Amino acid sequence: TRDWSSDVCSSDLFWVTIGTFCVFTVLMILNLYMVNGPDPQHYTYVFGFPLWIFCEICILIGMVVAVILITTFVYRDMDITERGTVKPREKK
C-alpha cells in the first residue's frame, strides 16, 4: 500500500483549497450583510454600481488573483499513476 500521508497531494493541498474557498465565502457573506442597508434610496454608488455589488466584484477579482498565485506557487506537477512522483520545479 502507498503512504499518502507523505505526499504533497494529500491533505495539505486539500486544506489550502478548502481554506481559500472558505475565505472567499466568508468575505462574500460579510459583504452582503454589512455593506449598505435595506433601503436602496440610501445606497452609495461606485462607478454606477451599488457599493455592495462593487465590493463583490473586488472580492471576486481578489480571489481570482489568489487562486492564480496559489496554483502557481503552491501546487506542483504530479504524476497521477500508481507509482507517480512529484516532479521538481523547472526554472523558466
RAJOPE-V595637 format. One record per residue. N is the residue number from 1. D_CENTER is the distance of its C-alpha to the mean C-alpha in whole Angstrom. Layout:
n: <N;N>
d_center: <D_CENTER;D_CENTER>
This chain:
n: <1;2;3;4;5;6;7;8;9;10;11;12;13;14;15;16;17;18;19;20;21;22;23;24;25;26;27;28;29;30;31;32;33;34;35;36;37;38;39;40;41;42;43;44;45;46;47;48;49;50;51;52;53;54;55;56;57;58;59;60;61;62;63;64;65;66;67;68;69;70;71;72;73;74;75;76;77;78;79;80;81;82;83;84;85;86;87;88;89;90;91;92>
d_center: <33;30;28;24;24;24;22;19;17;18;17;15;12;12;11;9;7;8;8;4;5;8;7;6;9;11;11;12;15;16;16;18;21;21;22;25;27;29;31;30;33;32;28;27;27;25;25;27;24;24;22;20;19;19;16;14;14;13;10;9;10;9;5;7;8;6;5;9;9;8;10;13;13;12;13;17;19;21;24;23;27;29;30;27;26;23;24;24;22;24;25;25>
